[in-house]
Amino acid sequence: MAKIIRKARSIAKPAKPLKKVAKKAVAKAKLKKTPKKTSKPKPSKPKPSKPRPWTAAEVYEAFSRFRKANPEPKGELEHLNPYTLLVAVVLSAQATDAGVNKATRALFAVADTPEKMLDLGEEKVRDYIKTIGLYRNKAKNVIALSEKLIAQFGSQVPRTRAEIESLPGAGRKTANVVLNMAFGEHTMAVDTHVFRVGNRTGLAPGNTPLEVELGLEKAIPSEFMLHAHHWLILHGRYTCLARGPRCEVCLINDLCRWPEKTV
């Protein structure tokens, strides 16, 4: 007798509850209908307008006032000759003039030439200047520049910017100070004070010390250039302070372009 083979019934998967299916369909419909929220563009801040450049007449007036108030300004670094001036400027990097003077008075009393500085030696130089920041590296530079002055320049401070900049520890600012103060050149040494005054007043705005230097040299009449960097340094050091500038006593407050001045 033939066997009767019955096909096994396939087990049907349980249907999803209608409520869940309906909820999903409604949610999908809402997503399609609801537009995506787009963030509103933030209103762009108006760019600050560039200050009006100084006119030649205004520049002349400003430096005429500086000259009238202080006809013969002097640098505040104490020195005895071009060599000690060079050493003082090298030591003044990231240090105050007062701090350098305190250390160099005794140093220059015993070593005011390259030969005497070499005889003193690096260790003793360190002892004299240890109150100045970075004194170890600066003592090394003082000895090295003294050696180079003897070997290449006949123990004399050279009179060109490139030659001064070739000395250990000396840069463009050092060269400009020495050329101006020792040799009467019309150079513009830009330190933090001059950089601030040039930018804040709008007299010579720039992103780098070199930009400010070139801007000032272009703007300032030749008759003022011998003392110009001293006037600007002193103005930045005692009047146009980094914090709390003393606008009420500023000689050039009516010419200054600083939008936040208090007068």
C-alpha positions in Angstrom: 0.0 0.0 0.0 1.4 3.3 -1.1 2.5 5.8 1.6 0.6 9.0 1.7 3.1 11.9 2.1 1.6 15.1 3.4 3.4 18.3 2.9 4.2 20.1 6.2 2.3 23.2 6.5 4.5 26.3 6.5 4.3 28.1 9.8 3.2 31.7 9.1 5.0 34.5 10.9 2.8 36.3 13.3 1.6 39.5 11.8 2.7 42.8 13.4 0.1 44.4 15.6 -1.9 46.9 13.6 -1.4 49.6 16.2 2.4 49.5 15.8 2.2 49.5 12.0 -0.2 52.5 12.1 2.1 54.4 14.5 5.1 53.9 12.3 3.2 55.0 9.2 2.0 58.2 10.9 5.6 58.9 12.1 7.0 58.5 8.6 4.3 60.8 7.2 5.1 63.5 9.7 8.8 63.3 8.9 8.0 63.8 5.2 5.6 66.7 5.8 7.7 68.5 8.5 10.4 70.6 6.7 13.8 70.5 8.2 14.6 73.4 10.4 17.4 75.5 8.9 19.5 77.6 11.2 19.2 81.3 10.5 22.5 82.8 9.4 23.9 84.9 12.1 24.2 88.6 11.2 27.8 89.3 10.4 29.5 91.8 12.6 30.4 95.0 10.7 34.1 95.2 10.1 35.8 98.0 11.9 36.6 100.8 9.5 40.3 101.6 9.1 41.3 104.8 10.8 42.0 107.7 8.5 45.7 107.9 7.8 47.7 110.8 9.3 48.4 113.7 7.0 51.9 115.0 6.6 50.9 118.2 8.4 49.6 116.2 11.4 52.8 114.1 11.6 54.8 117.3 11.5 52.6 118.9 14.2 53.0 115.8 16.5 56.8 115.7 16.3 57.0 119.4 16.7 55.2 119.0 20.0 57.5 116.2 21.1 60.5 118.3 20.2 59.2 121.3 22.1 58.5 119.3 25.2 61.9 117.4 25.1 64.4 118.9 22.7 67.2 116.4 23.4 65.8 113.1 24.5 68.2 110.5 25.7 68.1 106.8 25.7 67.8 105.3 29.2 70.4 102.6 28.8 73.6 103.7 30.5 76.8 103.3 28.6 80.3 104.7 28.2 81.1 104.2 24.5 79.7 102.4 21.4 81.0 99.0 22.7 79.3 99.3 26.1 76.1 100.6 24.3 76.1 97.5 22.1 76.5 95.2 25.1 73.8 97.0 27.0 71.3 96.7 24.2 72.1 93.0 23.8 71.5 92.5 27.5 68.2 94.5 27.4 66.3 91.9 25.4 63.3 90.9 27.5 64.5 93.0 30.3 64.0 96.6 31.6 66.5 99.3 31.0 66.5 99.9 34.8 67.4 96.3 35.5 70.1 96.3 32.9 71.6 99.6 34.2 71.7 98.1 37.7 73.8 95.2 36.5 76.1 97.0 34.0 77.3 99.8 36.2 79.6 97.5 38.0 80.4 95.4 34.8 81.4 98.4 32.7 83.5 99.8 35.5 85.9 96.8 35.0 85.2 95.9 31.3 84.5 98.7 28.9 86.4 97.2 25.9 86.2 93.8 24.1 89.6 92.9 25.4 88.8 93.6 29.0 85.5 91.6 28.7 87.4 88.6 27.4 89.9 88.9 30.3 87.0 88.9 32.7 85.6 85.6 31.2 82.1 84.2 30.8 81.8 83.0 34.3 82.5 86.3 35.9 80.3 88.1 33.3 77.5 85.8 34.5 78.1 86.9 38.1 77.7 90.5 37.1 74.5 90.1 35.1 72.8 87.3 37.0 69.9 89.6 38.0 68.9 90.0 34.3 66.7 87.4 32.6 68.4 84.8 30.4 71.7 85.9 31.9 73.5 82.6 31.1 72.9 82.9 27.3 73.5 86.6 27.3 76.9 86.2 29.0 77.8 83.7 26.3 76.8 86.2 23.6 78.7 89.1 25.2 81.9 87.0 25.2 81.3 85.7 21.6 80.5 89.2 20.2 83.6 90.6 21.9 85.7 87.8 20.3 84.3 88.7 16.9 84.8 92.4 17.3 88.5 91.8 18.0 89.0 89.2 15.2 87.0 90.9 12.4 86.5 94.5 13.2 89.7 95.7 15.0 87.9 95.8 18.4 85.6 98.5 17.0 81.8 98.4 16.7 81.0 98.3 13.0 78.9 101.0 11.4 76.6 99.1 9.1 73.4 97.3 10.0 74.4 94.0 8.4 77.7 93.9 10.2 76.1 94.6 13.6 73.4 92.0 13.0 76.2 89.5 12.3 77.3 89.7 15.9 76.0 87.1 18.4 72.9 88.3 20.3 72.4 91.3 18.0 69.4 91.7 15.8 67.8 94.5 13.7 66.6 96.5 16.7 70.0 96.3 18.3 71.6 97.5 15.1 69.2 100.4 14.8 69.7 101.6 18.4 73.5 101.5 18.1 73.5 103.2 14.7 71.3 105.9 16.0 72.8 106.5 19.4 76.4 105.9 18.7 76.7 107.1 15.1 73.8 109.5 14.7 72.1 107.6 11.9 68.4 108.2 11.1 67.3 104.7 12.1 64.0 103.7 13.8 64.4 101.0 16.5 61.0 99.4 17.2 60.5 97.9 20.6 57.2 97.0 22.3 56.6 100.7 23.1 57.2 102.0 19.6 55.2 99.1 18.1 52.2 99.9 20.4 52.3 103.7 19.7 52.6 103.2 16.0 49.6 100.9 15.9 47.4 102.5 18.5 47.7 106.1 17.2 47.4 105.0 13.6 50.6 106.8 12.8 52.2 103.6 11.3 50.0 100.5 11.7 51.7 97.2 11.0 51.5 93.5 12.0 55.3 93.2 12.5 58.0 95.5 14.0 59.5 95.8 10.5 56.2 97.0 9.0 55.9 99.6 11.8 59.6 100.6 11.4 59.2 101.2 7.6 55.9 103.0 8.1 57.4 105.4 10.6 60.5 106.0 8.5 58.2 106.9 5.5 55.9 109.1 7.6 58.4 111.1 9.8 60.2 114.1 8.3 64.0 113.8 8.2 64.5 116.7 10.6 62.9 114.7 13.4 64.5 111.3 12.7 67.5 111.6 14.9 65.4 111.7 18.0 62.1 110.2 16.7 62.6 106.7 18.2 63.4 108.1 21.6 60.3 110.3 21.6 58.1 107.4 20.7 59.7 105.0 23.2 59.3 107.6 26.0 55.8 108.3 24.9 54.9 104.6 25.1 56.7 104.0 28.3 55.2 106.9 30.3 52.1 108.1 28.5 50.6 105.7 26.0 50.8 102.8 28.4 49.8 99.2 27.4 47.1 99.2 30.1 45.4 102.4 31.1 46.9 104.9 28.6 47.1 108.4 30.0 45.1 110.1 27.3 44.3 113.1 29.4 48.0 114.2 29.5 48.9 113.0 26.0 50.6 115.7 23.9 49.0 114.3 20.7 45.5 113.2 21.9 43.7 115.4 19.4 45.7 113.8 16.5 45.5 110.2 17.8 43.2 107.8 15.8 42.6 105.4 18.6 38.8 104.9 18.8 38.9 104.1 22.6 40.9 107.2 23.7 39.3 108.8 26.8 39.4 112.4 25.7 
